[in-house]
Amino acid sequence: MRLLTVLVAELEPVLSGPTVLAALERATVRPAGQRRLAWAVVDNPDLLTGAGALAPTPAVLRFIDELIKAGATKVLPPSCPRCQRVVALSKQLDGQRICRNCFAKTRAVPCSRCGSVREPAARDANGGPLCPNCLVNDPINLEDCSGCGQRRRVAVRAATGPLCQNCRPRPVLACGICGRDAHCDISRATGQPWCDNCQHRWIRCSGCDIIAQLRGGTLDKPLCARCLNPDPDFWDRCPTCKTTWVLSPRPCQRCVLGQDIRTLLADESGRIGADLAPLERALTEVERPDVAMGWLRRPQVRELLAGIGRDSRTITHDTLDELPPSKTLDHLRSVLVASSSLPERDERLVVLERWTATTLAGRTDPNERKILHAYAVWHHLRRLRRRLNGAHATHLQCLNIRSHVTAAMNLLDWLSGTGLTLAACTQADLDRWATDNVSYRHETGNFVRWALAHRHARHLTFPATRWQGPTGPHDSEKRWDDARRLLQDTTLKTSDRVVGLLLLLYAQNLGAISRLTTEHIHASGNHVTLRLGTSPVVLPEPLADLVIELVETRRGNAILNKTADTPWLFPGRRHGQPLSPDYLGQRLKKIGIQAGRDRSTALFALATEIPAAILARMLGIHIKVAVAWQQASAGDWMTYAADVSRRGSL
């Protein structure tokens, strides 16, 4: 013992002999162990100055810790020879003391269930290795949570019983990222509290401008793992892909997503068909794996994908049409089209044709069915296809045809109920129908005039009603107040501000606004132009800045969405489709703008200031519509000039 105290005294003069002996007794109690410790240090004094990883006994490491606690400054704690971290060296490998993490990595093997490469925590009935995560999540190890009552994995054990991850007690702290007071955990990357929302949040990193999981920074300047701590040795790697920087030994979200997709789309032999390979590739390469995982958790989606994967036939639109129609199927079809697994087709037109065929098939009278077929298919649908010329039908176009066909069926049903046919209908009968019915009056008039032109009816008159101008009040002051509010209120969403301003300043209907693309916008020098009609409009400075900001920050909510791939200025939830006009109207209503009334006010005001020809070219409306609005707002000036000339000649 004397040699040990002399050695330590030469290294640390501040430590007295009794202090060294007290540290020795705390490191190991048994005299034999104390002698072995002293011999090891005397034989290799470097153990006290950083070479502690070569200690033959763990007592040497405890002796070093006690000396440091006693005030030693030249005695150095040893670092792990593999990861170079100064941590507890609790394991021995190849004659060296290493940390627990490095020791676990040397024993890591693929888990027989999840495939993650980790140190086995146990083995299954067949002798296969099980990682700790699969062990604790095994149904036999789950327990009833005393908080929520559900059978889940035990996170902690309290006095009331086992608690799951959601029910475990957590302190309410100010989140170090969003600043919100909430139940928080302590981040291993920053050492600061972070709430559940921030733990699952995906962001565009302010450092490298990539889409990644939030790991630090603030909501204004979020940071990914690589930008938070660029030291590659600080982070672990995903055990599956070996590339994603993580702190958890579990596979990253992208690898979990890929495994789930392969399980769903595989056939009975475990292979994915060539027709579904583009879908698998597109889903595994999404910008936001968490969004795709949330979509795949839905039971209806999993059932559809599993059925498609097991089907031996090549995936086509016809095979999907055999399935029961649903919103989930429609969304899945859009995903298949976006991933190039299916060719693109006009779904609205297909649905309209299917509705027309089903509706006509339900008519029992052969003559009525013949008339309705000619009216719906050869008149309306043929005109619509010619007007589309390869483009896709809009919601309003399909709704318009449905309304006209429904109006025709209602009139035929009324005639049948009174014992009449369309050929036997007289003007008195038609007037009696008009007295009893007020719905679909305009559409019914179109059907009657068509029937007269095609000799399905005789001696009837149903004149078209000419538009007499807008109804309701026009509040110009409110229009300008709303426009000023949208230009100045930075708390509103940029997309809502742009939609509202295009409606208030340029009288654009919501259907035209929703179909705007980035190709309609052109920035040149200090000017930004927007092509609403045939003549581009130069946007004023506040609105121009908002439009450019919207182009740069627009984000769609589709699963396969990538901003660079969508041309829409207002991308929607369906792949390849913009936000619907109805949804835009709901968002405007929440900020106090009535789309129909406020657009009428704007168009009424513009028609008083701009000639009809220029108004039509600027706003993209038909010249007849522009003339009608000009007449309603300021009168027919050509008629007025003729009247003045005629009065002068009297």
C-alpha positions in Angstrom: 0.0 0.0 0.0 2.9 2.3 0.7 4.1 2.1 -2.9 0.6 3.0 -4.1 0.4 6.1 -1.8 3.8 7.2 -2.9 2.9 6.8 -6.6 -0.3 8.8 -6.2 1.4 11.4 -4.1 4.0 12.0 -6.8 1.2 12.4 -9.4 -1.2 14.4 -7.1 0.6 16.2 -4.3 -2.7 17.6 -3.1 -3.9 14.1 -2.0 -2.6 12.9 1.3 -1.8 9.3 2.2 -5.0 8.8 4.3 -7.1 10.2 1.4 -5.6 7.7 -1.0 -6.2 4.8 1.4 -9.8 6.0 1.9 -10.3 6.0 -1.8 -8.8 2.5 -2.1 -11.2 1.2 0.6 -14.2 2.7 -1.2 -13.1 1.1 -4.5 -12.8 -2.4 -3.0 -13.5 -3.6 0.5 -11.7 -6.9 0.6 -7.9 -6.8 1.4 -7.1 -9.2 -1.4 -8.8 -7.0 -3.9 -7.0 -3.9 -2.5 -3.7 -5.7 -3.0 -4.5 -6.7 -6.6 -5.6 -3.1 -7.3 -2.4 -1.7 -5.8 -0.1 -4.1 -7.8 -1.9 -3.3 -11.0 -1.5 0.5 -10.6 2.1 0.2 -9.5 3.0 -2.1 -12.4 1.2 0.3 -14.9 1.0 3.9 -13.6 -0.5 5.0 -17.0 -3.8 3.5 -15.8 -4.3 6.7 -13.8 -3.6 9.1 -16.7 -6.0 7.9 -19.4 -5.1 4.3 -20.0 -7.7 2.9 -17.6 -9.3 0.9 -20.5 -6.4 -1.6 -19.9 -7.3 -2.1 -16.2 -7.2 -5.8 -15.3 -9.9 -5.4 -12.7 -13.0 -3.1 -12.5 -11.8 -1.9 -9.1 -9.1 0.2 -10.8 -11.8 2.2 -12.6 -13.7 2.7 -9.3 -10.4 3.8 -7.7 -9.9 6.4 -10.4 -13.4 7.8 -9.9 -12.8 8.1 -6.1 -9.5 9.9 -6.6 -11.3 12.4 -8.9 -14.0 12.9 -6.4 -11.4 13.6 -3.7 -10.0 16.5 -5.8 -7.4 14.9 -8.1 -6.8 16.9 -11.3 -4.1 15.0 -13.0 -5.8 11.6 -12.7 -7.9 11.2 -15.9 -11.0 9.2 -16.5 -10.5 6.6 -19.2 -12.3 6.9 -22.5 -13.8 4.0 -24.5 -11.1 2.7 -26.9 -13.8 2.1 -29.6 -16.1 5.2 -29.5 -13.7 7.5 -27.6 -16.4 8.6 -25.2 -15.7 9.2 -21.6 -18.4 6.9 -20.1 -18.6 4.0 -17.8 -16.5 1.1 -19.2 -18.6 -1.8 -17.9 -17.6 -4.5 -20.4 -14.4 -6.3 -21.3 -13.5 -7.4 -24.8 -10.1 -8.5 -26.2 -8.3 -7.4 -23.0 -9.8 -3.9 -23.0 -12.6 -2.2 -21.0 -15.2 -0.8 -23.4 -18.6 0.8 -22.9 -22.0 -0.9 -23.0 -23.0 0.4 -26.4 -19.8 -0.7 -28.1 -20.1 -4.1 -26.5 -23.7 -4.4 -27.7 -22.7 -3.6 -31.3 -20.2 -6.5 -31.3 -23.0 -8.9 -30.4 -25.6 -7.4 -32.7 -27.4 -9.8 -35.1 -30.6 -9.4 -37.2 -33.7 -9.8 -35.1 -35.8 -12.8 -36.3 -39.0 -10.7 -36.3 -38.3 -7.1 -37.2 -34.9 -7.5 -38.9 -33.2 -4.8 -36.9 -29.5 -5.5 -36.1 -29.3 -5.4 -32.3 -27.9 -7.3 -29.4 -30.4 -10.1 -28.6 -32.4 -9.7 -25.5 -33.9 -13.2 -25.7 -34.6 -16.0 -28.1 -37.9 -17.3 -29.4 -39.2 -20.8 -29.3 -37.2 -21.7 -32.4 -34.0 -20.3 -31.0 -34.1 -17.1 -33.2 -32.8 -13.9 -31.7 -35.2 -11.3 -30.4 -34.3 -7.6 -30.0 -35.4 -5.8 -26.9 -38.1 -4.0 -28.7 -39.7 -7.2 -30.0 -39.3 -8.8 -26.6 -41.2 -6.2 -24.7 -43.8 -5.9 -27.5 -44.4 -9.7 -27.5 -48.1 -10.3 -26.7 -47.1 -12.5 -23.8 -45.2 -9.6 -22.2 -48.0 -7.0 -22.6 -50.0 -6.0 -19.5 -53.2 -4.1 -18.8 -52.4 -0.5 -18.3 -53.8 0.9 -15.1 -54.3 4.2 -16.7 -56.2 3.6 -19.9 -57.1 -0.1 -19.3 -55.7 -1.2 -22.7 -53.3 -4.1 -23.0 -50.0 -2.5 -24.0 -46.3 -2.4 -23.5 -45.3 -1.4 -19.9 -43.3 1.9 -19.8 -43.1 2.4 -16.1 -44.6 0.8 -12.9 -46.3 3.1 -10.5 -48.0 2.5 -7.2 -51.3 2.1 -9.0 -49.9 -0.5 -11.4 -48.2 -0.7 -14.8 -48.5 2.3 -17.1 -48.2 2.4 -20.9 -46.1 4.9 -22.9 -49.1 7.3 -23.3 -50.1 7.1 -19.6 -46.7 7.3 -18.0 -46.2 10.4 -15.8 -44.2 13.1 -17.5 -43.4 16.6 -16.3 -45.1 19.6 -17.9 -42.2 21.7 -19.2 -41.6 24.4 -21.8 -40.7 22.7 -25.0 -37.2 23.8 -26.1 -38.3 23.9 -29.7 -41.8 25.3 -29.9 -41.9 27.0 -26.5 -45.2 25.5 -25.6 -46.0 24.2 -22.1 -46.7 20.5 -22.5 -45.8 17.0 -21.3 -42.2 16.7 -22.5 -39.3 14.2 -22.7 -35.7 15.2 -22.5 -34.0 15.0 -25.9 -30.8 13.0 -26.0 -29.5 15.2 -28.8 -30.0 18.6 -27.2 -30.6 17.8 -23.5 -33.6 20.1 -23.6 -37.3 19.2 -23.2 -39.3 18.6 -26.3 -43.0 17.8 -26.6 -44.7 15.0 -28.5 -45.7 17.2 -31.5 -42.1 18.2 -32.0 -40.8 14.7 -31.7 -43.0 13.6 -34.6 -42.7 16.8 -36.7 -41.2 16.8 -40.1 -39.7 20.0 -41.4 -37.7 21.7 -44.1 -34.3 22.1 -42.4 -33.1 25.7 -42.2 -29.5 24.6 -42.5 -29.5 22.2 -45.5 -33.1 22.8 -47.0 -34.0 19.2 -47.0 -37.2 17.5 -45.7 -36.3 15.6 -42.5 -37.4 14.9 -39.0 -37.1 17.8 -36.5 -34.2 17.3 -34.1 -33.4 20.7 -32.8 -33.5 24.4 -33.3 -36.8 26.3 -33.2 -39.9 26.4 -35.3 -38.6 29.4 -37.1 -35.2 27.8 -37.8 -35.7 24.0 -37.5 -32.7 21.7 -37.8 -32.3 18.1 -38.9 -29.9 15.6 -37.3 -27.0 16.4 -39.5 -27.3 20.2 -39.0 -27.9 19.9 -35.3 -24.7 17.9 -34.6 -22.6 17.3 -37.7 -20.3 14.8 -35.8 -21.1 11.4 -37.4 -19.8 9.6 -34.3 -22.5 11.3 -32.1 -25.3 9.5 -33.9 -26.1 5.9 -34.4 -27.1 4.6 -37.8 -30.4 2.9 -38.8 -29.7 -0.8 -38.5 -31.5 -1.5 -41.8 -30.4 1.1 -44.3 -27.1 2.0 -42.5 -27.5 5.7 -43.6 -30.1 7.5 -41.5 -28.7 9.3 -38.5 -30.7 8.2 -35.4 -30.3 8.0 -31.6 -32.6 5.0 -31.3 -31.6 1.4 -32.2 -34.9 0.9 -34.0 -35.1 1.2 -37.8 -35.8 4.6 -39.2 -39.3 5.5 -40.4 -38.4 5.1 -44.1 -37.2 1.5 -43.5 -40.3 0.6 -41.5 -42.5 2.1 -44.2 -40.7 0.1 -46.9 -41.1 -3.2 -45.0 -44.8 -2.5 -44.4 -45.3 -1.8 -48.1 -43.5 -4.9 -49.2 -45.6 -7.0 -46.8 -48.9 -5.5 -48.1 -48.1 -5.7 -51.9 -46.4 -9.1 -51.9 -48.3 -12.0 -53.4 -48.5 -15.5 -51.9 -44.9 -16.2 -53.0 -43.6 -13.0 -51.3 -42.9 -11.2 -54.5 -44.2 -7.9 -55.8 -45.6 -7.9 -59.4 -43.9 -5.7 -62.0 -47.1 -3.7 -62.4 -47.0 -2.7 -58.7 -43.2 -2.1 -58.5 -43.6 1.6 -59.4 -46.1 2.0 -56.6 -43.7 0.4 -54.1 -40.8 2.7 -55.3 -42.9 5.8 -55.2 -44.2 5.1 -51.6 -40.8 4.3 -50.2 -39.3 7.5 -51.7 -41.9 9.9 -50.4 -40.7 13.2 -48.8 -42.7 12.5 -45.7 -42.6 8.8 -44.6 -44.7 9.7 -41.6 -47.6 10.8 -43.8 -47.5 7.6 -45.8 -47.3 5.5 -42.7 -50.4 7.2 -41.3 -52.2 6.5 -44.6 -51.2 2.9 -44.5 -52.5 2.4 -41.0 -56.1 2.9 -42.2 -57.8 -0.5 -42.3 -59.6 0.2 -45.6 -56.3 1.1 -47.3 -54.5 -2.0 -46.0 -57.4 -4.2 -47.1 -57.4 -2.7 -50.6 -53.6 -2.9 -51.0 -53.4 -6.4 -49.8 -56.2 -7.5 -52.2 -54.4 -5.8 -55.1 -51.2 -7.5 -54.2 -52.8 -11.0 -54.0 -54.6 -10.6 -57.3 -52.8 -12.4 -60.0 -54.2 -10.1 -62.7 -52.3 -7.0 -63.9 -53.6 -3.9 -62.2 -55.9 -1.9 -64.5 -58.7 0.7 -64.2 -61.1 -2.1 -65.1 -60.0 -4.3 -62.2 -60.4 -1.4 -59.8 -63.9 -0.6 -61.3 -64.9 -4.1 -60.2 -64.4 -3.2 -56.5 -67.1 -1.4 -54.5 -66.9 2.4 -55.0 -65.6 4.4 -52.1 -63.5 7.5 -51.4 -60.6 5.3 -50.3 -60.7 3.5 -53.7 -60.8 6.9 -55.5 -57.8 8.1 -53.5 -55.9 4.8 -54.1 -56.5 5.1 -57.8 -55.0 8.6 -57.8 -51.9 7.3 -56.0 -51.6 4.5 -58.6 -51.9 7.1 -61.4 -49.3 9.4 -59.8 -46.9 6.5 -59.4 -47.3 5.5 -63.1 -48.8 2.1 -62.1 -52.0 3.2 -64.0 -52.5 5.5 -67.0 -54.2 8.8 -66.4 -57.9 9.1 -67.2 -60.7 11.6 -66.7 -62.3 10.2 -63.5 -65.1 12.8 -63.4 -66.1 12.0 -66.9 -66.0 8.3 -66.2 -68.2 8.7 -63.1 -70.6 10.9 -65.1 -70.9 8.3 -67.8 -71.4 5.5 -65.3 -74.1 7.5 -63.5 -75.8 8.2 -66.8 -75.8 4.6 -67.8 -77.1 3.4 -64.4 -79.8 6.1 -64.4 -81.0 5.3 -68.0 -81.0 1.6 -67.2 -83.4 2.2 -64.3 -86.1 3.7 -66.6 -88.8 1.1 -67.3 -90.5 2.9 -70.3 -88.6 2.1 -73.5 -89.7 5.4 -75.2 -88.6 7.5 -72.2 -85.3 5.6 -72.0 -84.7 6.3 -75.8 -85.5 10.1 -75.4 -83.3 10.4 -72.3 -80.4 8.5 -74.0 -80.5 10.9 -76.9 -80.7 13.9 -74.6 -78.0 12.8 -72.1 -75.5 10.9 -74.3 -75.8 12.4 -77.8 -76.6 16.0 -76.8 -74.9 16.7 -73.5 -72.0 14.2 -73.2 -71.1 14.6 -76.9 -71.0 18.4 -76.6 -68.9 18.1 -73.4 -66.3 15.8 -75.0 -66.0 18.2 -77.9 -65.6 21.1 -75.6 -63.0 19.4 -73.5 -60.9 18.4 -76.5 -58.7 16.1 -74.4 -58.8 18.1 -71.2 -60.4 16.9 -68.0 -64.0 17.8 -67.0 -64.5 20.1 -64.1 -66.9 19.4 -61.2 -69.3 22.2 -62.3 -69.5 20.8 -65.9 -70.4 17.3 -64.6 -72.9 18.8 -62.1 -74.5 20.9 -64.9 -75.1 17.8 -67.0 -76.5 15.9 -64.0 -78.9 18.7 -63.3 -80.2 18.8 -66.9 -80.7 15.1 -67.0 -82.4 15.1 -63.6 -84.7 17.9 -64.8 -85.7 15.9 -67.9 -86.4 12.8 -65.8 -88.5 14.9 -63.3 -90.7 16.3 -66.2 -91.1 12.8 -67.7 -92.1 11.4 -64.3 -94.6 14.2 -63.8 -96.1 13.5 -67.2 -96.2 9.8 -66.6 -97.9 10.4 -63.2 -100.7 12.3 -64.9 -101.2 9.8 -67.6 -99.4 11.8 -70.3 -96.4 11.4 -72.6 -94.0 14.0 -73.9 -95.5 13.7 -77.4 -99.1 14.2 -76.0 -98.1 17.1 -73.7 -99.9 20.4 -74.4 -99.1 23.9 -73.5 -101.7 23.8 -70.8 -100.1 20.7 -69.3 -96.7 22.4 -69.4 -98.1 25.6 -67.7 -99.7 23.4 -65.0 -96.3 21.8 -64.4 -94.7 25.2 -64.2 -97.2 26.2 -61.6 -96.6 23.2 -59.3 -92.8 23.0 -59.8 -90.1 25.6 -59.1 -86.9 23.5 -59.1 -84.8 22.9 -62.2 -86.9 25.4 -64.1 -84.0 26.7 -66.3 -82.8 23.1 -67.0 -86.3 21.9 -67.8 -86.7 24.7 -70.3 -83.6 23.5 -72.1 -85.0 20.0 -72.3 -88.3 21.2 -73.7 -86.6 23.3 -76.4 -84.4 20.3 -77.3 -87.4 18.1 -77.5 -89.2 20.5 -79.8 -86.1 20.7 -82.0 -85.9 17.0 -82.3 -89.6 16.5 -82.8 -90.2 14.6 -79.5 -92.8 17.3 -78.6 -95.1 19.7 -80.6 -96.8 23.1 -80.1 -95.0 23.9 -76.8 -93.2 27.1 -75.8 -90.8 27.5 -73.0 -88.9 30.8 -73.5 -85.4 31.1 -72.1 -85.1 33.6 -69.2 -82.6 36.3 -70.0 -80.2 37.3 -67.2 -81.3 40.7 -65.8 -78.1 41.5 -63.8 -76.9 40.6 -60.3 -79.3 40.4 -57.4 -78.6 41.6 -53.9 -76.7 44.6 -52.6 -73.1 45.6 -53.6 -71.0 46.9 -50.8 -68.0 48.6 -52.4 -66.7 49.9 -49.1 -66.6 46.4 -47.6 -64.8 45.1 -50.8 -62.0 47.6 -50.3 -61.9 47.1 -46.5 -61.5 43.3 -47.1 -58.8 43.9 -49.7 -56.8 46.1 -47.4 -57.1 43.5 -44.6 -55.8 40.7 -46.8 -52.9 42.9 -47.9 -51.8 43.9 -44.4 -52.8 41.0 -42.1 -49.7 38.7 -41.9 -51.5 36.3 -39.5 -53.6 34.9 -42.3 -52.3 32.1 -44.6 -50.6 33.3 -47.8 -52.8 31.1 -49.9 -56.0 32.5 -48.3 -54.8 36.0 -48.9 -54.0 35.4 -52.6 -57.4 33.6 -53.2 -59.3 36.5 -51.5 -57.4 39.2 -53.4 -57.9 37.6 -56.8 -61.6 37.4 -56.1 -61.9 40.9 -54.7 -59.6 42.8 -57.2 -60.0 40.7 -60.3 -63.5 39.2 -59.9 -62.1 35.6 -60.5 -64.5 32.8 -59.6 -63.2 30.1 -57.3 -63.2 27.5 -60.1 -60.8 29.6 -62.2 -58.6 30.4 -59.2 -58.3 26.7 -58.2 -57.1 25.8 -61.7 -54.2 28.4 -61.7 -50.8 26.9 -62.2 -47.3 28.3 -61.9 -47.2 28.7 -65.7 -49.8 31.5 -65.4 -47.3 33.5 -63.4 -44.3 35.3 -65.0 -41.7 37.3 -63.1 -39.5 39.6 -65.1 -37.4 42.2 -63.4 -39.5 44.3 -61.1 -42.8 43.1 -62.6 -45.0 40.1 -61.9 -47.7 39.3 -64.4 -50.6 36.9 -64.0 -52.4 35.4 -67.0 -56.1 35.2 -66.2 -57.3 35.7 -69.8 -55.6 36.3 -73.1 -53.9 39.5 -71.9 -51.6 39.2 -68.8 -52.3 41.4 -65.9 -49.5 43.3 -64.1 -49.9 42.7 -60.4 -49.4 45.6 -57.9 -46.5 45.3 -55.6 -48.1 44.0 -52.4 -50.0 41.3 -54.3 -47.0 40.5 -56.5 -44.9 39.7 -53.4 -47.7 37.5 -52.0 -48.0 35.5 -55.2 -44.2 34.9 -55.5 -44.2 33.8 -51.8 -47.0 31.4 -52.5 -45.2 29.9 -55.5 -42.1 29.3 -53.3 -43.9 28.0 -50.2 -46.9 26.1 -51.6 -47.2 22.6 -50.2 -49.7 19.9 -51.1 -51.1 17.3 -48.8 -50.9 14.4 -51.2 -49.0 11.3 -50.0 -46.7 11.3 -53.0 -46.6 15.1 -53.1 -43.4 16.8 -54.2 -43.7 20.5 -54.8 -41.5 20.4 -57.9 -43.8 17.8 -59.5 -47.1 19.6 -59.1 -47.9 22.6 -61.3 -50.9 23.8 -59.3 -50.7 27.0 -57.4 -53.1 25.5 -54.9 -52.3 21.8 -54.8 -54.9 19.5 -53.3 -55.1 16.3 -51.3 -55.6 14.2 -54.5 -52.6 13.6 -56.7 -52.6 15.7 -59.8 -55.6 17.7 -58.7 -55.9 21.2 -57.2 -58.0 22.2 -54.2 -61.7 22.2 -55.0 -63.6 25.4 -55.4 -65.9 24.4 -52.5 -62.9 24.0 -50.2 -61.5 27.4 -51.2 -65.0 28.9 -50.6 -65.0 27.4 -47.1 -61.6 28.9 -46.3 -62.7 32.3 -47.5 -65.9 32.1 -45.4 -63.8 31.6 -42.3 -62.1 34.9 -42.8 -65.3 36.8 -43.5 -65.5 36.8 -47.3 -68.6 35.6 -49.1 -67.3 34.3 -52.5 -70.5 34.7 -54.6 -71.6 38.1 -53.3 -68.1 39.7 -53.1 -67.2 38.5 -56.7 -70.4 40.1 -58.0 -69.5 43.3 -56.3 -66.0 43.2 -57.8 -67.3 42.4 -61.3 -69.9 45.1 -61.1 -67.3 47.7 -60.1 -64.9 46.6 -62.8 -67.6 46.6 -65.5 -68.3 50.3 -64.8 -64.6 51.2 -65.3 -63.3 49.0 -68.1 -64.7 48.5 -71.6 -66.2 45.0 -72.2 -63.6 43.9 -74.7 -60.7 44.7 -72.4 -62.5 43.2 -69.4 -63.0 39.9 -71.3 -59.3 39.7 -72.3 -58.0 40.6 -68.9 -60.3 38.4 -66.7 -60.7 35.5 -69.0 -64.5 35.7 -69.3 -66.6 35.5 -72.4 -67.2 38.7 -74.3 -71.0 38.2 -74.0 -70.7 37.9 -70.2 -68.6 41.1 -70.1 -71.1 43.0 -72.2 -74.0 41.8 -70.0 -72.2 43.0 -66.8 -71.4 46.3 -68.5 -75.1 46.8 -69.4 -76.1 45.8 -65.9 -73.7 48.2 -64.2 -73.6 51.2 -66.5 -76.3 50.7 -69.1 -76.0 50.0 -72.8 -74.0 53.0 -74.0 -74.7 52.3 -77.7 -78.4 52.3 -77.1 -78.0 55.5 -75.0 -76.2 57.2 -77.9 -78.9 56.2 -80.3 -81.6 57.5 -78.0 -79.8 60.9 -77.7 -79.4 61.1 -81.5 -83.1 60.3 -82.0 -84.2 62.9 -79.4 -82.2 65.6 -81.2 -83.9 65.0 -84.5 -87.4 65.5 -83.0 
